[in-house]
Amino acid sequence: MRYENNTVKSARVKELLINAGISIGEFSRNLWGPKSHNTITYFDARPDVKVSTLVRMAEIIGCSVEDILIKSDDSSDAPTINGYHNVVNSSYVNTDITTLNAEVKALKMLIDEKNQRIEDLKKANTELGQRLDIVLQSGLFKDNK
């Protein structure tokens, strides 16, 4: 796993704030407190922020740390696609896809079992119908004598 940014970039923070509909002032007050004069240009002067600050930033914006640092996975042919609070090529999505594929496979097996049961019931119904016809015919034959 690689990140395009190894430090926090104010331009990236601004982009995420616009997408989230949060003003720079509101973000600054939530991150540093109401009396602080820091703005997102702080990240240009001091790009190496503490992990706790990075996590708090992600919580305020409503995104993941990967969104702030722009995760890029070079081991995959599929590019990382950043959407509205979604990273399509993330480990969470890949795990969910694997889980969903397993569930789909299990459901297909269940459908196959049900279809086989329906076929067995149709055969049993046909056999019972034939036996009933034989019984009815033999009963009619005895009634005619």
N, C-alpha and C positions, 0 to 999 in steps of 0.2 A: 504494500500500500504506500502510495506517495501522495504528497500534498504539493499543489502548485505554489502555495505560499507557505514559507516556513516561519513567517512572522505575521502579525496582524497588520493589514493594510487599511488605511482610513477610507480609501476608495471602495474597497469591498464592503466595509461596514456601512458606508453610505448607501450602497446599492441594496444591501439587505434591509436597511431601514426603510427605504422607499418601497420595496416590495411588501414589507410588513405594515406600512402605513404609520410608521412611528417617526416623530420629528427628532431631529438631532438634539434639541434641547431636552425633550422628554427622556430620550435615551441617556443623555449625560446625567440628568438628575437621578434617574433610577440606578445608574451604575455607580456614580461617585457621591451622590447625596445632593440635597437641594442647595447647599451653600458653596459647592465646588464650582470653579470657573473652567474646569477642563472640558474640552470638546473632543470630537473624534480626531482632530489633528494631533492630539496627544499621541496617537499610535504611530504617527510619522516620526515624532521625536523619540519615542520609547517603544519600539515595535515588539520588544520581548516582554510580553505581559505574563503575569502569573497564571497558572492553570486555573486557580479559583476565579480570577477575573474573566478568563476566557469562558468558563462555564457559566458565570453569571451573565455575561454578554449574550450567550446562546439562549439562556432562559428568558431574558428580557425581549430579545428579538423573536423568540419562538422558533428557533432553528437549531440545528446541531452544530457542534464544534467543527465537524467536517464541512459544513456549509461556509463557515467563516474562513477556514484555511483552504477551501476548495480541494477536496480529495480527488485524486486521479489515480486510477488503478491501471498500471501498465501491464498487468498480467492478463488482461481481458481485451478482446478485440472490440467489445462494445464500449463506446465512450461513456463517461459519466455525464448524465443529463441532470442538470439542476432545474427543478421546477419550483412551484410555490410550496415551500417547506418540504420538498421531496427530493431525495437523491435516488434516482432510479437504479443506479448500479452500485448500491451500497450492500454491505454484508447482511443487513437486516432484510432487504428485499430478496437477496439470493437465498437466504435461509427460508424466508416465507415461500418463495417459489418452489424450493425443494420440498417443503412440507406440503404445499398444495398439490404438487405433482404426485406425491405419495398418496394423498387423499383421493385424487382423481383415479389413480390406479386401483385403489381399494374399492372405490365406488363402481368402477367398471367391472371388477371381479364380482361384486355384489349383484350388479345388473345381469351379468352372465349366469350367475347361480339362479336368479329369479326367472330368467328366460328358460333355463333348463327345467326348472320346476314347473313352469307353465306348460312346456312341451310334454313333460311326464303326465301332467294332469289331463291334457288333451288326449293323449294315448289311452290313459285309463278310462276317460269318458267314452271314447270310441269303443273300447273293448266292452265296457258295461252296456253300452247301447246295443252292440252286437249280441251279447248274452241275453239281454232283455228281449230282443227280437226273437231269439231262439226259444226262449221260455214262452213268449206270447204265441209263437207259431205252434209249439208243441201243445200248448193249452187249447188253442183253436182246433188243432187236429183231434184232440181228445173230446172236445165238445161236439164235434161233427159226427163222431161215432155213435 
